[in-house]
Amino acid sequence: MIESLRIEDLAVVERAELEFGPGLNVLTGETGAGKSIVLGALSLLAGGRASADSVREGCDAASVEAVFRTEGLADLEAELAERELRVDDHGLIVQRRVARSGRGRARVAGELVPVSALAELFADRIEISSQHDTQALRRPEVHGFLLDRMGALLDERARVAEGHRRLRTLDAEIEQLRAEARERARRLDFLGFQVREIDAAVLDPEAVEQLGRERSRLAHAGRIREEGGEALTALCGDPMGEAGGGAADRLAEAAKRVGALAGVDAGLSDSAARLEALASELRDVALDLERHLDGVEHDPARLASLDERLHQVEALLRKYGASVEDVLRFRADAERELAEIEGADERESELERERARVCSRLGEAAVALSAGRARAARKLGRAVQAGLRDLAMPQARFAVALEPVIPAEGLPCGPSGAEAAEFRFSANAGESLRPFRKVASGGELSRALLGIRGALRADARGMVLVFDEADAGIGGRAADRVGRALAGLAAHHQVLCITHLPQIAAFANVHFRVDKREARGRTCARLQRVEGDARIEELARMAGGERVGAATLRHARELLAERCPSASNS
């Protein structure tokens, strides 16, 4: 329960502190006095959306702070412990600040937390039913969620939704694979041709380089033999020419002479050795050159063959890369893509098998959800109808219709199951059950909402239930019944209710009055707890208006004595 609530600079509230109690807490006051600001503050603490416009004029920020009692809420305390948030003596302080700049922050147990954490912690523990929620009963899509929550079927509902989503995803992927099949076939042929063309060339970087060298030698065979022969003559001399020989012979002669001189001049020994080595190296070069020239022959047939082979390689380089290595890398990439394309058919088969499994599980989940909904619909129908009788609607009937949903082709159910729930209502004897949106008046909707909330929360404990004008459109005997229903809910939950009817306010364990005052040229909403004579005067004002007479006061005392004897004696 909420032990206390402090509000600062929110709308027309400059500062207010409320000490709530267990059971039924009511807020009363003239229309527009600021009662709904309390609901707005509670919504902020529950992670509701904040607006910079809610900050009081002339202030930089608004703040809301509450102390929650967590006795008996072991699940909440465990969740707080998981978040490393410490609760001392079962007292949890929650704060929310909204800045005019649009930025805000939240604290739980003194620690900064994301605003989303407030919703995660309190969304299922603080339930605010506004007039907007009453109108929501006219929307059938809300009915299914309420039914599933009442039947503890939200996990099953989530499984069906996830299965349906997965099935649609699989169908989209399969459809895409099928749509791309023709393009894949064209791509498969093209890549296959490219790989075969490259493979036919049997490319090897070293071999291609050797072919280039051989082709150059054959293309220039004549020049090589001619100029190589002249070089050989320069080295060894012309065997048919004059005496004297070539460079090799002359170098050998020089080495011989210097070697002889080294015998008489030791300083020439090194020069003699070097000349001898050069002469030997020159003779070896001459022999290698001679052997190479002997192997050079003009071979037009071989040259033509090499030209054809290198032309083939050049054609591949123009198409697939600047070098043989680039062409081979292109081929490897093409082969990988080929494998992916060839695996597409297998992928489609895998998806079809997975789809069959998901479809089977979804069908089973939908059947289980349908069975649970049938049980929950009967239970909710009985509970709400009993509640409506307690709310002065003895002839009213309520039932939950489960209408089959026609799923998309190939799917076993819709995203929310095989049926849609719709609340149906009849206020008077002899009238058939019809959808809420067609038959329920404002007052009937208010009581129906209270009856549904009571049925939904019958098995729950320890929640904070907030009702914004649950008395809309009713009065007299119906108001008395609504007050009793709220008091019944308050036996299991802390209930906060905004009301304009004294018949309801008289049931409260704690009563707050909200009014507007002007101070220092500013309008301020004032929230104060009323007890004793002040409470009787407030009930009398609600019953008789601003001019309260003795009869109205007596009526207020009787209301309080009958509905809340402990308060009337205080």
Secondary structure, DSSP 8 states (H G I E B T S, - for coil): -EEEEEEEEETTEEEEEEE--SSEEEEE-STTSSHHHHHHHHHHHTT----GGGB-TT-SEEEEEEEEE-TT-HHHHHHHHHTT---BTTEEEEEEEEETTS-EEEEETTEEE-HHHHHHHHTTTEEEE-HHHHHHTT-HHHHHHHHHHHTT-HHHHHHHHHHHHHHHHHHHHHHHHHHTHHHHHHHHHHHHHHHHHHHHTT--HHHHHHHHHHHHHHHTHHHHHHHHHHHHHHHH--TTS-TT--HHHHHHHHHHHHHHHHTT-GGGHHHHHHHHHHHHHHHHHHHHHHHHHHH----HHHHHHHHHHHHHHHHHHHHH-SSHHHHHHHHHHHHHHHHHHHTHHHHHHHHHHHHHHHHHHHHHHHHHHHHHHHHHHHHHHHHHHHHHHHTT-TT-EEEEEEEE----TT-SSBTTBSEEEEEEEE-STT---EEHHHH--HHHHHHHHHHHHHHHTTT--S-EEEEE-TTTT--HHHHHHHHHHHHHHTTTSEEEEE-S-HHHHTT-SEEEEEEEEEETTEEEEEEEE--HHHHHHHHHHHHH-SS--HHHHHHHHHHHHHH-HHHHT-
